[in-house]
Amino acid sequence: MSNSRLAKSAQVAESTAHNRTHALIESGVIRGFHADIELASVGCPIQALILVRLQASARPRLREEAQRLAGCRGVLEVLFLGGQYDLAVRIAAENTNDLRDFVVNELSRHPETASTETCLILEDLRGEVPPFS
């Protein structure tokens, strides 16, 4: 969203919107800005969310395992979960063979992995963050 649109939405002056945004960046509230890429247009039309349960013995190394997965080809994000699964891995793939290869080679073959559940993402909709007041 442009600064002028943000200012208009928040009903403040553009300079105020700019200063507040800058303050949020400096304080770490805003961690960065990202492009919203249409993945199919760059050759990755398949998206999946893979739920991962680690072996109990591997849980002390949860962060290391998440970092390993985050560095794998096609991984868009790794989320830490509460509940029956430890991690969720969002991946973009060229085809279902690439998705299968990721699950087999990066998850199932690793002794840290107890189980996985793969959910195909049929559509990805993003909400808008409300303006700051």
RONU-72463 format. One record per atom (N, C-alpha, C): residue number from 1; atom name; x, y, z. Coordinates in nm, 3 decimals. Example, Ala and Ser with C-alpha at 12.3 -4.5 7.8 and 13.67 -1.06 7.14 Angstrom:
<rs>
<i 1&at N&X 1.319&Y -0.569&Z 0.780>
<i 1&at CA&X 1.230&Y -0.450&Z 0.780>
<i 1&at C&X 1.320&Y -0.330&Z 0.780>
<i 2&at N&X 1.285&Y -0.225&Z 0.708>
<i 2&at CA&X 1.367&Y -0.106&Z 0.714>
<i 2&at C&X 1.290&Y 0.003&Z 0.787>
</rs>
This chain:
<rs>
<i 1&at N&X 0.085&Y -0.116&Z 0.000>
<i 1&at CA&X 0.000&Y 0.000&Z 0.000>
<i 1&at C&X 0.091&Y 0.123&Z 0.000>
<i 2&at N&X 0.057&Y 0.218&Z -0.082>
<i 2&at CA&X 0.137&Y 0.340&Z -0.088>
<i 2&at C&X 0.119&Y 0.421&Z 0.040>
<i 3&at N&X 0.215&Y 0.508&Z 0.067>
<i 3&at CA&X 0.208&Y 0.594&Z 0.185>
<i 3&at C&X 0.085&Y 0.684&Z 0.179>
<i 4&at N&X 0.055&Y 0.737&Z 0.060>
<i 4&at CA&X -0.062&Y 0.827&Z 0.049>
<i 4&at C&X -0.191&Y 0.750&Z 0.074>
<i 5&at N&X -0.200&Y 0.626&Z 0.025>
<i 5&at CA&X -0.320&Y 0.544&Z 0.050>
<i 5&at C&X -0.331&Y 0.509&Z 0.198>
<i 6&at N&X -0.218&Y 0.476&Z 0.259>
<i 6&at CA&X -0.215&Y 0.446&Z 0.402>
<i 6&at C&X -0.261&Y 0.567&Z 0.482>
<i 7&at N&X -0.208&Y 0.685&Z 0.448>
<i 7&at CA&X -0.246&Y 0.809&Z 0.519>
<i 7&at C&X -0.395&Y 0.835&Z 0.505>
<i 8&at N&X -0.446&Y 0.816&Z 0.384>
<i 8&at CA&X -0.589&Y 0.840&Z 0.361>
<i 8&at C&X -0.674&Y 0.742&Z 0.442>
<i 9&at N&X -0.633&Y 0.614&Z 0.443>
<i 9&at CA&X -0.708&Y 0.511&Z 0.518>
<i 9&at C&X -0.707&Y 0.539&Z 0.668>
<i 10&at N&X -0.593&Y 0.588&Z 0.718>
<i 10&at CA&X -0.580&Y 0.616&Z 0.862>
<i 10&at C&X -0.628&Y 0.757&Z 0.897>
<i 11&at N&X -0.664&Y 0.834&Z 0.795>
<i 11&at CA&X -0.711&Y 0.972&Z 0.814>
<i 11&at C&X -0.608&Y 1.056&Z 0.888>
<i 12&at N&X -0.484&Y 1.048&Z 0.839>
<i 12&at CA&X -0.374&Y 1.128&Z 0.893>
<i 12&at C&X -0.298&Y 1.188&Z 0.776>
<i 13&at N&X -0.212&Y 1.283&Z 0.806>
<i 13&at CA&X -0.128&Y 1.345&Z 0.704>
<i 13&at C&X -0.027&Y 1.242&Z 0.652>
<i 14&at N&X 0.016&Y 1.260&Z 0.527>
<i 14&at CA&X 0.114&Y 1.168&Z 0.469>
<i 14&at C&X 0.243&Y 1.165&Z 0.550>
<i 15&at N&X 0.284&Y 1.281&Z 0.600>
<i 15&at CA&X 0.407&Y 1.284&Z 0.681>
<i 15&at C&X 0.389&Y 1.204&Z 0.810>
<i 16&at N&X 0.271&Y 1.209&Z 0.869>
<i 16&at CA&X 0.243&Y 1.131&Z 0.990>
<i 16&at C&X 0.246&Y 0.982&Z 0.960>
<i 17&at N&X 0.184&Y 0.944&Z 0.849>
<i 17&at CA&X 0.184&Y 0.802&Z 0.809>
<i 17&at C&X 0.327&Y 0.754&Z 0.785>
<i 18&at N&X 0.406&Y 0.837&Z 0.717>
<i 18&at CA&X 0.546&Y 0.802&Z 0.691>
<i 18&at C&X 0.624&Y 0.786&Z 0.821>
<i 19&at N&X 0.609&Y 0.881&Z 0.912>
<i 19&at CA&X 0.681&Y 0.876&Z 1.040>
<i 19&at C&X 0.640&Y 0.755&Z 1.123>
<i 20&at N&X 0.511&Y 0.725&Z 1.125>
<i 20&at CA&X 0.464&Y 0.609&Z 1.202>
<i 20&at C&X 0.515&Y 0.479&Z 1.141>
<i 21&at N&X 0.511&Y 0.471&Z 1.010>
<i 21&at CA&X 0.562&Y 0.351&Z 0.943>
<i 21&at C&X 0.710&Y 0.333&Z 0.971>
<i 22&at N&X 0.786&Y 0.441&Z 0.960>
<i 22&at CA&X 0.929&Y 0.435&Z 0.988>
<i 22&at C&X 0.955&Y 0.392&Z 1.133>
<i 23&at N&X 0.876&Y 0.444&Z 1.227>
<i 23&at CA&X 0.892&Y 0.407&Z 1.367>
<i 23&at C&X 0.862&Y 0.258&Z 1.388>
<i 24&at N&X 0.762&Y 0.204&Z 1.317>
<i 24&at CA&X 0.729&Y 0.062&Z 1.328>
<i 24&at C&X 0.840&Y -0.026&Z 1.271>
<i 25&at N&X 0.904&Y 0.022&Z 1.166>
<i 25&at CA&X 1.018&Y -0.052&Z 1.109>
<i 25&at C&X 1.135&Y -0.050&Z 1.206>
<i 26&at N&X 1.166&Y 0.066&Z 1.258>
<i 26&at CA&X 1.278&Y 0.081&Z 1.352>
<i 26&at C&X 1.259&Y -0.001&Z 1.478>
<i 27&at N&X 1.135&Y -0.011&Z 1.526>
<i 27&at CA&X 1.109&Y -0.084&Z 1.650>
<i 27&at C&X 1.098&Y -0.235&Z 1.628>
<i 28&at N&X 1.097&Y -0.278&Z 1.502>
<i 28&at CA&X 1.089&Y -0.421&Z 1.473>
<i 28&at C&X 0.949&Y -0.475&Z 1.459>
<i 29&at N&X 0.847&Y -0.390&Z 1.472>
<i 29&at CA&X 0.709&Y -0.437&Z 1.454>
<i 29&at C&X 0.690&Y -0.479&Z 1.307>
<i 30&at N&X 0.736&Y -0.396&Z 1.215>
<i 30&at CA&X 0.736&Y -0.433&Z 1.073>
<i 30&at C&X 0.872&Y -0.494&Z 1.044>
<i 31&at N&X 0.872&Y -0.622&Z 1.008>
<i 31&at CA&X 0.998&Y -0.693&Z 0.988>
<i 31&at C&X 1.050&Y -0.681&Z 0.846>
<i 32&at N&X 0.964&Y -0.645&Z 0.752>
<i 32&at CA&X 1.010&Y -0.633&Z 0.615>
<i 32&at C&X 0.892&Y -0.619&Z 0.521>
<i 33&at N&X 0.924&Y -0.605&Z 0.395>
<i 33&at CA&X 0.825&Y -0.592&Z 0.290>
<i 33&at C&X 0.853&Y -0.702&Z 0.188>
<i 34&at N&X 0.748&Y -0.761&Z 0.135>
<i 34&at CA&X 0.764&Y -0.877&Z 0.048>
<i 34&at C&X 0.677&Y -0.863&Z -0.076>
<i 35&at N&X 0.725&Y -0.917&Z -0.186>
<i 35&at CA&X 0.646&Y -0.923&Z -0.308>
<i 35&at C&X 0.547&Y -1.039&Z -0.296>
<i 36&at N&X 0.426&Y -1.017&Z -0.341>
<i 36&at CA&X 0.325&Y -1.122&Z -0.346>
<i 36&at C&X 0.327&Y -1.178&Z -0.488>
<i 37&at N&X 0.396&Y -1.290&Z -0.507>
<i 37&at CA&X 0.423&Y -1.344&Z -0.639>
<i 37&at C&X 0.316&Y -1.446&Z -0.677>
<i 38&at N&X 0.266&Y -1.437&Z -0.799>
<i 38&at CA&X 0.176&Y -1.538&Z -0.853>
<i 38&at C&X 0.264&Y -1.657&Z -0.890>
<i 39&at N&X 0.264&Y -1.760&Z -0.804>
<i 39&at CA&X 0.358&Y -1.871&Z -0.817>
<i 39&at C&X 0.343&Y -1.948&Z -0.947>
<i 40&at N&X 0.222&Y -1.961&Z -0.998>
<i 40&at CA&X 0.203&Y -2.032&Z -1.124>
<i 40&at C&X 0.276&Y -1.962&Z -1.239>
<i 41&at N&X 0.284&Y -1.830&Z -1.233>
<i 41&at CA&X 0.349&Y -1.756&Z -1.341>
<i 41&at C&X 0.501&Y -1.774&Z -1.342>
<i 42&at N&X 0.558&Y -1.824&Z -1.233>
<i 42&at CA&X 0.702&Y -1.852&Z -1.228>
<i 42&at C&X 0.728&Y -2.002&Z -1.228>
<i 43&at N&X 0.629&Y -2.079&Z -1.274>
<i 43&at CA&X 0.650&Y -2.222&Z -1.293>
<i 43&at C&X 0.624&Y -2.311&Z -1.174>
<i 44&at N&X 0.559&Y -2.259&Z -1.071>
<i 44&at CA&X 0.530&Y -2.340&Z -0.952>
<i 44&at C&X 0.381&Y -2.334&Z -0.919>
<i 45&at N&X 0.297&Y -2.401&Z -0.998>
<i 45&at CA&X 0.153&Y -2.392&Z -0.977>
<i 45&at C&X 0.099&Y -2.476&Z -0.862>
<i 46&at N&X 0.180&Y -2.568&Z -0.809>
<i 46&at CA&X 0.135&Y -2.655&Z -0.701>
<i 46&at C&X 0.184&Y -2.597&Z -0.569>
<i 47&at N&X 0.089&Y -2.577&Z -0.476>
<i 47&at CA&X 0.124&Y -2.535&Z -0.340>
<i 47&at C&X 0.069&Y -2.638&Z -0.243>
<i 48&at N&X 0.142&Y -2.659&Z -0.136>
<i 48&at CA&X 0.095&Y -2.752&Z -0.033>
<i 48&at C&X 0.139&Y -2.703&Z 0.103>
<i 49&at N&X 0.063&Y -2.743&Z 0.202>
<i 49&at CA&X 0.098&Y -2.721&Z 0.342>
<i 49&at C&X 0.122&Y -2.860&Z 0.399>
<i 50&at N&X 0.245&Y -2.883&Z 0.442>
<i 50&at CA&X 0.283&Y -3.014&Z 0.493>
<i 50&at C&X 0.298&Y -3.004&Z 0.644>
<i 51&at N&X 0.216&Y -3.078&Z 0.716>
<i 51&at CA&X 0.220&Y -3.082&Z 0.862>
<i 51&at C&X 0.321&Y -3.189&Z 0.903>
<i 52&at N&X 0.411&Y -3.153&Z 0.993>
<i 52&at CA&X 0.522&Y -3.242&Z 1.029>
<i 52&at C&X 0.521&Y -3.267&Z 1.180>
<i 53&at N&X 0.526&Y -3.394&Z 1.217>
<i 53&at CA&X 0.544&Y -3.432&Z 1.357>
<i 53&at C&X 0.682&Y -3.493&Z 1.368>
<i 54&at N&X 0.761&Y -3.442&Z 1.461>
<i 54&at CA&X 0.896&Y -3.494&Z 1.481>
<i 54&at C&X 0.895&Y -3.604&Z 1.586>
<i 55&at N&X 0.997&Y -3.688&Z 1.582>
<i 55&at CA&X 1.017&Y -3.787&Z 1.687>
<i 55&at C&X 1.039&Y -3.711&Z 1.818>
<i 56&at N&X 0.994&Y -3.766&Z 1.928>
<i 56&at CA&X 1.012&Y -3.701&Z 2.058>
<i 56&at C&X 1.158&Y -3.672&Z 2.085>
<i 57&at N&X 1.246&Y -3.760&Z 2.043>
<i 57&at CA&X 1.390&Y -3.740&Z 2.066>
<i 57&at C&X 1.447&Y -3.624&Z 1.984>
<i 58&at N&X 1.377&Y -3.584&Z 1.878>
<i 58&at CA&X 1.425&Y -3.475&Z 1.791>
<i 58&at C&X 1.370&Y -3.339&Z 1.831>
<i 59&at N&X 1.275&Y -3.334&Z 1.922>
<i 59&at CA&X 1.213&Y -3.206&Z 1.958>
<i 59&at C&X 1.311&Y -3.103&Z 2.013>
<i 60&at N&X 1.416&Y -3.143&Z 2.086>
<i 60&at CA&X 1.514&Y -3.041&Z 2.129>
<i 60&at C&X 1.585&Y -2.973&Z 2.011>
<i 61&at N&X 1.582&Y -3.037&Z 1.894>
<i 61&at CA&X 1.646&Y -2.981&Z 1.776>
<i 61&at C&X 1.543&Y -2.924&Z 1.678>
<i 62&at N&X 1.427&Y -2.885&Z 1.730>
<i 62&at CA&X 1.317&Y -2.836&Z 1.647>
<i 62&at C&X 1.358&Y -2.716&Z 1.562>
<i 63&at N&X 1.425&Y -2.619&Z 1.622>
<i 63&at CA&X 1.467&Y -2.499&Z 1.549>
<i 63&at C&X 1.566&Y -2.535&Z 1.437>
<i 64&at N&X 1.660&Y -2.623&Z 1.465>
<i 64&at CA&X 1.757&Y -2.663&Z 1.362>
<i 64&at C&X 1.687&Y -2.733&Z 1.246>
<i 65&at N&X 1.590&Y -2.817&Z 1.277>
<i 65&at CA&X 1.515&Y -2.887&Z 1.172>
<i 65&at C&X 1.433&Y -2.787&Z 1.090>
<i 66&at N&X 1.373&Y -2.690&Z 1.156>
<i 66&at CA&X 1.296&Y -2.588&Z 1.085>
<i 66&at C&X 1.387&Y -2.506&Z 0.993>
<i 67&at N&X 1.505&Y -2.472&Z 1.041>
<i 67&at CA&X 1.600&Y -2.396&Z 0.959>
<i 67&at C&X 1.649&Y -2.478&Z 0.840>
<i 68&at N&X 1.670&Y -2.607&Z 0.861>
<i 68&at CA&X 1.710&Y -2.695&Z 0.750>
<i 68&at C&X 1.601&Y -2.695&Z 0.642>
<i 69&at N&X 1.477&Y -2.711&Z 0.686>
<i 69&at CA&X 1.366&Y -2.714&Z 0.591>
<i 69&at C&X 1.347&Y -2.580&Z 0.521>
<i 70&at N&X 1.366&Y -2.472&Z 0.594>
<i 70&at CA&X 1.350&Y -2.338&Z 0.534>
<i 70&at C&X 1.449&Y -2.316&Z 0.422>
<i 71&at N&X 1.562&Y -2.384&Z 0.424>
<i 71&at CA&X 1.663&Y -2.370&Z 0.321>
<i 71&at C&X 1.643&Y -2.461&Z 0.200>
<i 72&at N&X 1.540&Y -2.542&Z 0.203>
<i 72&at CA&X 1.516&Y -2.636&Z 0.093>
<i 72&at C&X 1.447&Y -2.567&Z -0.025>
<i 73&at N&X 1.477&Y -2.616&Z -0.143>
<i 73&at CA&X 1.418&Y -2.563&Z -0.267>
<i 73&at C&X 1.265&Y -2.568&Z -0.260>
<i 74&at N&X 1.202&Y -2.456&Z -0.291>
<i 74&at CA&X 1.057&Y -2.451&Z -0.299>
<i 74&at C&X 0.986&Y -2.415&Z -0.169>
<i 75&at N&X 1.058&Y -2.414&Z -0.058>
<i 75&at CA&X 0.994&Y -2.384&Z 0.071>
<i 75&at C&X 0.969&Y -2.234&Z 0.081>
<i 76&at N&X 0.844&Y -2.197&Z 0.104>
<i 76&at CA&X 0.804&Y -2.058&Z 0.116>
<i 76&at C&X 0.808&Y -2.011&Z 0.260>
<i 77&at N&X 0.771&Y -2.099&Z 0.352>
<i 77&at CA&X 0.776&Y -2.064&Z 0.494>
<i 77&at C&X 0.766&Y -2.191&Z 0.578>
<i 78&at N&X 0.819&Y -2.181&Z 0.698>
<i 78&at CA&X 0.810&Y -2.288&Z 0.797>
<i 78&at C&X 0.749&Y -2.226&Z 0.921>
<i 79&at N&X 0.644&Y -2.288&Z 0.971>
<i 79&at CA&X 0.572&Y -2.236&Z 1.086>
<i 79&at C&X 0.586&Y -2.332&Z 1.203>
<i 80&at N&X 0.609&Y -2.280&Z 1.322>
<i 80&at CA&X 0.612&Y -2.359&Z 1.444>
<i 80&at C&X 0.468&Y -2.370&Z 1.494>
<i 81&at N&X 0.426&Y -2.491&Z 1.530>
<i 81&at CA&X 0.288&Y -2.515&Z 1.570>
<i 81&at C&X 0.277&Y -2.566&Z 1.713>
<i 82&at N&X 0.162&Y -2.543&Z 1.772>
<i 82&at CA&X 0.125&Y -2.608&Z 1.897>
<i 82&at C&X 0.023&Y -2.714&Z 1.860>
<i 83&at N&X 0.010&Y -2.817&Z 1.940>
<i 83&at CA&X -0.085&Y -2.923&Z 1.908>
<i 83&at C&X -0.013&Y -3.049&Z 1.866>
<i 84&at N&X -0.081&Y -3.131&Z 1.785>
<i 84&at CA&X -0.025&Y -3.261&Z 1.751>
<i 84&at C&X 0.089&Y -3.256&Z 1.651>
<i 85&at N&X 0.100&Y -3.147&Z 1.576>
<i 85&at CA&X 0.211&Y -3.131&Z 1.481>
<i 85&at C&X 0.309&Y -3.028&Z 1.534>
<i 86&at N&X 0.435&Y -3.042&Z 1.495>
<i 86&at CA&X 0.540&Y -2.951&Z 1.540>
<i 86&at C&X 0.564&Y -2.837&Z 1.442>
<i 87&at N&X 0.556&Y -2.868&Z 1.312>
<i 87&at CA&X 0.586&Y -2.770&Z 1.208>
<i 87&at C&X 0.483&Y -2.779&Z 1.096>
<i 88&at N&X 0.466&Y -2.669&Z 1.026>
<i 88&at CA&X 0.393&Y -2.667&Z 0.899>
<i 88&at C&X 0.488&Y -2.607&Z 0.797>
<i 89&at N&X 0.502&Y -2.674&Z 0.684>
<i 89&at CA&X 0.590&Y -2.628&Z 0.578>
<i 89&at C&X 0.504&Y -2.594&Z 0.458>
<i 90&at N&X 0.510&Y -2.469&Z 0.415>
<i 90&at CA&X 0.438&Y -2.426&Z 0.294>
<i 90&at C&X 0.538&Y -2.430&Z 0.179>
<i 91&at N&X 0.501&Y -2.504&Z 0.077>
<i 91&at CA&X 0.592&Y -2.528&Z -0.035>
<i 91&at C&X 0.524&Y -2.497&Z -0.167>
<i 92&at N&X 0.603&Y -2.451&Z -0.262>
<i 92&at CA&X 0.558&Y -2.433&Z -0.400>
<i 92&at C&X 0.638&Y -2.530&Z -0.485>
<i 93&at N&X 0.570&Y -2.601&Z -0.575>
<i 93&at CA&X 0.637&Y -2.701&Z -0.657>
<i 93&at C&X 0.594&Y -2.688&Z -0.802>
<i 94&at N&X 0.681&Y -2.736&Z -0.890>
<i 94&at CA&X 0.651&Y -2.732&Z -1.033>
<i 94&at C&X 0.542&Y -2.831&Z -1.069>
<i 95&at N&X 0.542&Y -2.947&Z -1.000>
<i 95&at CA&X 0.444&Y -3.051&Z -1.029>
<i 95&at C&X 0.433&Y -3.145&Z -0.910>
<i 96&at N&X 0.343&Y -3.240&Z -0.918>
<i 96&at CA&X 0.322&Y -3.331&Z -0.805>
<i 96&at C&X 0.442&Y -3.422&Z -0.782>
<i 97&at N&X 0.520&Y -3.451&Z -0.885>
<i 97&at CA&X 0.642&Y -3.531&Z -0.865>
<i 97&at C&X 0.741&Y -3.458&Z -0.776>
<i 98&at N&X 0.758&Y -3.326&Z -0.799>
<i 98&at CA&X 0.848&Y -3.247&Z -0.715>
<i 98&at C&X 0.798&Y -3.242&Z -0.571>
<i 99&at N&X 0.668&Y -3.231&Z -0.555>
<i 99&at CA&X 0.609&Y -3.230&Z -0.420>
<i 99&at C&X 0.637&Y -3.364&Z -0.351>
<i 100&at N&X 0.612&Y -3.473&Z -0.422>
<i 100&at CA&X 0.640&Y -3.607&Z -0.366>
<i 100&at C&X 0.787&Y -3.621&Z -0.329>
<i 101&at N&X 0.875&Y -3.577&Z -0.419>
<i 101&at CA&X 1.019&Y -3.588&Z -0.392>
<i 101&at C&X 1.058&Y -3.510&Z -0.266>
<i 102&at N&X 0.998&Y -3.392&Z -0.245>
<i 102&at CA&X 1.027&Y -3.315&Z -0.125>
<i 102&at C&X 0.984&Y -3.393&Z -0.001>
<i 103&at N&X 0.862&Y -3.446&Z -0.003>
<i 103&at CA&X 0.812&Y -3.519&Z 0.114>
<i 103&at C&X 0.900&Y -3.641&Z 0.142>
<i 104&at N&X 0.937&Y -3.713&Z 0.038>
<i 104&at CA&X 1.018&Y -3.834&Z 0.057>
<i 104&at C&X 1.160&Y -3.799&Z 0.099>
<i 105&at N&X 1.225&Y -3.710&Z 0.024>
<i 105&at CA&X 1.368&Y -3.685&Z 0.046>
<i 105&at C&X 1.398&Y -3.591&Z 0.161>
<i 106&at N&X 1.317&Y -3.491&Z 0.184>
<i 106&at CA&X 1.346&Y -3.393&Z 0.289>
<i 106&at C&X 1.275&Y -3.422&Z 0.420>
<i 107&at N&X 1.174&Y -3.506&Z 0.416>
<i 107&at CA&X 1.098&Y -3.535&Z 0.539>
<i 107&at C&X 1.103&Y -3.683&Z 0.576>
<i 108&at N&X 1.042&Y -3.767&Z 0.495>
<i 108&at CA&X 1.025&Y -3.908&Z 0.532>
<i 108&at C&X 1.155&Y -3.984&Z 0.554>
<i 109&at N&X 1.258&Y -3.951&Z 0.478>
<i 109&at CA&X 1.387&Y -4.020&Z 0.492>
<i 109&at C&X 1.467&Y -3.977&Z 0.614>
<i 110&at N&X 1.429&Y -3.866&Z 0.674>
<i 110&at CA&X 1.504&Y -3.815&Z 0.789>
<i 110&at C&X 1.453&Y -3.882&Z 0.917>
<i 111&at N&X 1.544&Y -3.934&Z 0.998>
<i 111&at CA&X 1.503&Y -4.005&Z 1.119>
<i 111&at C&X 1.432&Y -3.914&Z 1.220>
<i 112&at N&X 1.448&Y -3.782&Z 1.208>
<i 112&at CA&X 1.381&Y -3.688&Z 1.299>
<i 112&at C&X 1.230&Y -3.685&Z 1.277>
<i 113&at N&X 1.186&Y -3.721&Z 1.156>
<i 113&at CA&X 1.045&Y -3.711&Z 1.120>
<i 113&at C&X 0.968&Y -3.834&Z 1.166>
<i 114&at N&X 0.863&Y -3.810&Z 1.245>
<i 114&at CA&X 0.776&Y -3.920&Z 1.288>
<i 114&at C&X 0.665&Y -3.942&Z 1.187>
<i 115&at N&X 0.603&Y -3.831&Z 1.138>
<i 115&at CA&X 0.495&Y -3.843&Z 1.041>
<i 115&at C&X 0.472&Y -3.709&Z 0.972>
<i 116&at N&X 0.405&Y -3.717&Z 0.857>
<i 116&at CA&X 0.368&Y -3.596&Z 0.783>
<i 116&at C&X 0.225&Y -3.611&Z 0.732>
<i 117&at N&X 0.164&Y -3.498&Z 0.707>
<i 117&at CA&X 0.033&Y -3.494&Z 0.641>
<i 117&at C&X 0.038&Y -3.380&Z 0.542>
<i 118&at N&X 0.013&Y -3.410&Z 0.415>
<i 118&at CA&X 0.021&Y -3.311&Z 0.309>
<i 118&at C&X -0.118&Y -3.266&Z 0.268>
<i 119&at N&X -0.137&Y -3.135&Z 0.271>
<i 119&at CA&X -0.264&Y -3.074&Z 0.230>
<i 119&at C&X -0.237&Y -2.988&Z 0.108>
<i 120&at N&X -0.302&Y -3.018&Z -0.005>
<i 120&at CA&X -0.286&Y -2.934&Z -0.123>
<i 120&at C&X -0.360&Y -2.803&Z -0.102>
<i 121&at N&X -0.298&Y -2.694&Z -0.141>
<i 121&at CA&X -0.361&Y -2.563&Z -0.132>
<i 121&at C&X -0.431&Y -2.538&Z -0.265>
<i 122&at N&X -0.562&Y -2.524&Z -0.261>
<i 122&at CA&X -0.639&Y -2.506&Z -0.383>
<i 122&at C&X -0.644&Y -2.360&Z -0.427>
<i 123&at N&X -0.641&Y -2.269&Z -0.330>
<i 123&at CA&X -0.644&Y -2.126&Z -0.361>
<i 123&at C&X -0.583&Y -2.051&Z -0.244>
<i 124&at N&X -0.513&Y -1.944&Z -0.274>
<i 124&at CA&X -0.443&Y -1.865&Z -0.173>
<i 124&at C&X -0.498&Y -1.724&Z -0.175>
<i 125&at N&X -0.573&Y -1.688&Z -0.073>
<i 125&at CA&X -0.628&Y -1.552&Z -0.063>
<i 125&at C&X -0.561&Y -1.481&Z 0.052>
<i 126&at N&X -0.529&Y -1.356&Z 0.033>
<i 126&at CA&X -0.465&Y -1.277&Z 0.139>
<i 126&at C&X -0.560&Y -1.169&Z 0.186>
<i 127&at N&X -0.566&Y -1.153&Z 0.317>
<i 127&at CA&X -0.642&Y -1.042&Z 0.373>
<i 127&at C&X -0.555&Y -0.918&Z 0.381>
<i 128&at N&X -0.617&Y -0.804&Z 0.401>
<i 128&at CA&X -0.542&Y -0.681&Z 0.418>
<i 128&at C&X -0.528&Y -0.650&Z 0.565>
<i 129&at N&X -0.410&Y -0.608&Z 0.603>
<i 129&at CA&X -0.386&Y -0.566&Z 0.740>
<i 129&at C&X -0.454&Y -0.432&Z 0.759>
<i 130&at N&X -0.531&Y -0.414&Z 0.866>
<i 130&at CA&X -0.596&Y -0.285&Z 0.887>
<i 130&at C&X -0.492&Y -0.174&Z 0.908>
<i 131&at N&X -0.525&Y -0.052&Z 0.865>
<i 131&at CA&X -0.429&Y 0.057&Z 0.884>
<i 131&at C&X -0.410&Y 0.089&Z 1.032>
<i 132&at N&X -0.294&Y 0.143&Z 1.063>
<i 132&at CA&X -0.262&Y 0.181&Z 1.200>
<i 132&at C&X -0.328&Y 0.316&Z 1.228>
<i 133&at N&X -0.373&Y 0.333&Z 1.349>
<i 133&at CA&X -0.435&Y 0.462&Z 1.382>
<i 133&at C&X -0.352&Y 0.536&Z 1.484>
</rs>
